[in-house]
């Protein structure tokens, strides 16, 4: 059972009242043994160095990194306490409108960018990542795999390294929390809906074009590939099949 926890509140760009609400949501959890630390590095570039320095001083069994904009649900600890079979734990995050934001995901390369793509809560992947907005991990795990210094995606790196090192990662859907930020801020920084819809739209159109190609309906496949190219010009995966479709129609130039 998880009974000994140190909370490290990442207080970067939020207001003092947000920090207070975050802290209050921790204090009502009825955790047998806990303490709270507030980390306010001078800049985000110094964040991982400050995190490693802080973790080195912590003696509790588990560490929870929590953004000061996050407010834990009243029953968060109740759902977390029996999850000691995990070494790295994610929990469900929602915005004020009840929409899911980045919490449990894998990174997907799309148009030469790394984009967080959501996993269903019942899914697992060796490349699964837990958001640094609310990240719980075993203290002894940090001894072996520390946060990558000066990394903009330190939480992604930490999650994947944990899996690669044989540690057990998972997510608890019932242990929910609110990301208490303005909707516009959430959409810009943490929302997964835009990236998800864009990728799913691309996958659907590619599937239609691939099916036309496999059925040897090359003219139809070319039309579909051209339509995709209008919006996804840098997707090199389109080019080989489009080229072969032209070859089959003897239209290759």
matplotlib code that plots the C-alpha trace (Angstrom):
import matplotlib.pyplot as plt

x = [0.0, 1.2, 1.3, 4.4, 4.3, 6.2, 4.4, 6.5, 4.4, 5.7, 4.9, 5.9, 3.5, 0.4, -1.1, -0.7, -4.3, -3.8, -0.9, -3.1, -6.0, -3.5, -2.1, -5.5, -6.5, -3.4, -4.0, -7.6, -6.5, -6.0, -2.6, -1.0, 2.5, 3.1, 4.8, 4.7, 7.5, 7.1, 9.5, 9.8, 12.9, 14.1, 13.2, 11.9, 15.4, 16.5, 13.4, 15.0, 18.1, 15.9, 13.7, 16.7, 18.1, 14.8, 14.2, 17.7, 16.6, 13.3, 12.9, 9.3, 8.5, 6.7, 7.1, 4.2, 5.1, 2.0, 1.5, 0.2, -2.7, -3.9, -6.5, -6.8, -10.2, -11.4, -11.0, -7.7, -5.7, -8.4, -7.9, -4.1, -3.2, -3.5, -1.6, 1.8, 2.3, 3.2, 6.5, 5.3, 1.6, -0.5, -4.0, -6.9, -6.8, -9.7, -10.2, -13.1, -15.3, -14.8, -12.7, -9.7, -6.3, -2.8, -2.4, -1.7, -0.4, 2.3, 4.4, 3.7, 5.8, 3.6, 4.8, 8.2, 6.8, 6.4, 2.7, 1.1, -1.5, -3.9, -4.0, -7.2, -7.0, -7.1, -4.3, -0.7, 2.4, 6.1, 6.2, 3.4, 4.0, 2.6, 2.1, 4.4, 1.4, 0.6, 3.2, 3.6, 6.7, 8.5, 11.4, 13.9, 13.1, 14.4, 17.7, 18.2, 16.7, 16.9, 15.3, 17.1, 18.9, 17.8, 15.1, 11.9, 10.1, 11.5, 8.3, 8.2, 11.8, 11.4, 8.3, 9.9, 13.2, 11.2, 9.6, 12.8, 14.5, 11.9, 9.8, 6.0, 4.0, 0.2, -2.6, -5.5, -8.6, -10.6, -7.9, -9.0, -7.9, -8.8, -6.4, -7.5, -6.5, -8.3, -9.7, -7.6, -4.5, -5.4, -6.1, -2.7, -0.6, -2.2, -5.2, -5.0, -8.2, -6.8, -3.8, -6.0, -8.6, -5.9, -4.1, -7.3, -8.5, -5.2, -5.4, -8.9, -8.1, -5.0, -6.9, -9.4, -6.7, -4.8, -7.9, -8.5, -4.8, -5.1, -8.2, -6.3, -8.6, -5.6, -7.4, -9.5, -6.4, -4.6, -7.5, -7.5, -3.8, -3.9, -6.6, -4.5, -1.5, -3.3, -3.2, -0.3, 2.3, 5.3, 4.0, 6.5, 4.6, 2.2, 4.7, 5.7, 2.2, 1.1, 4.1, 3.2, -0.4, 0.7, 3.0, 0.1, -1.9, 1.0, 0.8, 4.2, 6.3]
y = [0.0, 3.5, 5.4, 7.5, 10.4, 13.6, 16.0, 18.4, 21.2, 22.7, 26.4, 28.0, 30.4, 30.1, 32.5, 32.3, 31.3, 28.4, 27.2, 27.4, 25.4, 22.8, 22.5, 22.3, 19.5, 17.5, 18.2, 16.8, 13.4, 11.7, 10.3, 8.6, 10.1, 13.0, 16.3, 19.0, 20.9, 23.8, 24.1, 27.4, 27.3, 30.5, 29.2, 26.1, 25.4, 24.9, 22.7, 19.2, 20.2, 21.5, 18.4, 16.1, 18.1, 18.1, 14.3, 13.6, 15.1, 13.2, 10.2, 9.2, 6.0, 7.8, 11.2, 13.0, 15.8, 18.1, 21.3, 24.1, 24.4, 20.9, 20.2, 16.6, 15.0, 14.4, 10.6, 10.7, 9.0, 6.5, 5.2, 5.5, 3.9, 0.3, 0.8, 0.0, -2.7, 0.2, 2.1, 5.0, 6.1, 8.4, 9.6, 11.0, 14.8, 16.9, 20.5, 22.7, 21.5, 17.9, 17.2, 14.9, 16.5, 15.0, 12.4, 8.9, 8.9, 7.8, 10.0, 9.8, 11.2, 13.3, 15.8, 15.7, 16.6, 14.5, 14.7, 13.3, 10.8, 9.5, 5.9, 4.5, 4.1, 0.3, 0.4, -0.2, 0.4, 0.2, 3.8, 5.0, 8.4, 10.0, 13.8, 15.8, 17.8, 14.9, 12.2, 9.7, 7.4, 5.2, 7.0, 4.1, 4.2, 7.8, 6.6, 4.5, 6.8, 10.5, 13.3, 14.2, 17.5, 20.5, 18.4, 20.1, 16.8, 15.5, 13.7, 11.8, 10.8, 9.7, 7.6, 5.8, 5.2, 3.7, 1.2, 0.4, -0.2, -2.8, -0.6, -1.0, 1.9, 2.3, 4.8, 5.0, 6.4, 6.6, 8.7, 11.9, 15.5, 18.9, 21.0, 24.4, 26.6, 28.7, 26.7, 28.6, 27.8, 24.2, 24.0, 25.5, 23.6, 20.3, 19.5, 16.3, 16.7, 18.7, 16.5, 13.4, 14.5, 15.6, 12.2, 10.2, 12.1, 11.4, 7.7, 7.4, 9.0, 6.9, 3.8, 4.7, 5.4, 2.2, 0.1, 1.6, 0.8, -2.8, -3.3, -2.1, 0.9, 3.0, 6.1, 6.3, 5.8, 8.6, 11.0, 10.1, 10.4, 13.8, 15.0, 13.9, 15.7, 19.1, 19.0, 16.7, 17.6, 16.5, 13.0, 11.0, 7.8, 9.0, 9.2, 5.6, 4.2, 7.3, 6.7, 3.0, 3.9, 6.1, 3.3, 0.9, 3.4, 4.1, 7.7, 7.9, 10.7]
z = [0.0, -0.8, 2.5, 2.4, -0.2, -0.9, -3.1, -5.2, -6.5, -9.7, -9.3, -12.6, -14.2, -12.0, -9.4, -5.6, -5.3, -7.7, -5.5, -2.4, -4.0, -5.2, -1.7, -0.1, -2.4, -1.2, 2.5, 2.5, 1.0, 4.5, 3.5, 6.6, 6.0, 3.6, 3.1, 0.6, -1.2, -3.6, -6.5, -8.3, -10.6, -12.1, -15.5, -17.2, -18.5, -14.9, -14.1, -14.5, -12.6, -9.7, -9.8, -9.5, -6.7, -4.8, -5.4, -3.9, -0.6, -0.4, 2.0, 1.4, -0.5, -3.4, -5.0, -6.7, -9.1, -9.5, -11.4, -9.2, -11.6, -10.7, -8.1, -6.9, -6.7, -3.1, -3.6, -5.5, -2.8, -2.1, -5.6, -5.6, -2.3, -3.4, -6.7, -5.2, -7.9, -10.2, -10.1, -12.3, -12.2, -14.2, -13.2, -15.2, -15.9, -17.1, -17.8, -16.4, -19.2, -18.3, -21.4, -21.2, -21.5, -21.8, -19.1, -20.6, -24.1, -26.6, -28.8, -32.5, -35.3, -37.6, -40.2, -38.7, -35.3, -32.1, -31.1, -27.9, -29.1, -26.4, -25.2, -23.8, -20.1, -20.5, -23.1, -22.3, -24.5, -23.8, -25.1, -22.9, -21.3, -18.2, -18.1, -15.8, -14.8, -12.4, -12.1, -9.3, -9.0, -6.6, -4.9, -5.5, -9.2, -9.4, -7.9, -11.1, -13.7, -13.1, -15.1, -18.3, -17.7, -19.8, -21.6, -22.8, -22.7, -19.4, -18.5, -21.8, -21.5, -17.9, -18.7, -21.6, -19.8, -16.9, -19.2, -21.0, -17.6, -16.6, -14.3, -14.2, -15.5, -15.5, -15.2, -12.8, -14.4, -11.1, -9.5, -11.2, -11.0, -12.4, -14.5, -13.3, -16.2, -18.8, -21.7, -24.2, -22.2, -21.9, -25.7, -26.4, -23.9, -23.0, -25.1, -27.1, -29.0, -31.9, -32.5, -32.1, -34.7, -37.2, -36.9, -37.0, -40.1, -41.8, -40.9, -42.2, -45.5, -45.9, -45.2, -47.9, -50.4, -49.5, -50.0, -53.4, -54.3, -53.0, -55.1, -58.1, -58.5, -59.3, -60.7, -57.5, -55.3, -57.1, -56.5, -52.9, -52.5, -54.2, -51.8, -48.8, -50.3, -50.2, -46.4, -45.6, -48.1, -45.9, -45.3, -47.3, -46.8, -49.5, -52.3, -53.0, -53.4, -55.4, -57.7, -58.2, -58.9, -61.7, -63.0, -63.1, -65.0, -67.3, -66.4, -64.6, -66.0]

ax = plt.figure().add_subplot(projection="3d")
ax.plot(x, y, z, "-o")
ax.set_aspect("equal")
plt.show()
